[in-house]
Amino acid sequence: MSVRAPLENKQGADGLCRQFPTGGGRAAAAGINALPSDQLDAFIDAFTKAYP
């Protein structure tokens, strides 16, 4: 999956994605190559906290 930081705050996408296996990228644009289905809820929670 791809994660893009908001245009008004192009930061944090990399830190969010690196919390999960196969995640990484740049501050404004990052991604997770293969998110295990049992970690989807954890990703949604982390995403909501990173970008309220």
Secondary structure, DSSP 8 states (H G I E B T S, - for coil): -EEE--TT----HHHHHTTSTTEEE-SSEEEES---GGGHHHHHHHHHHH--
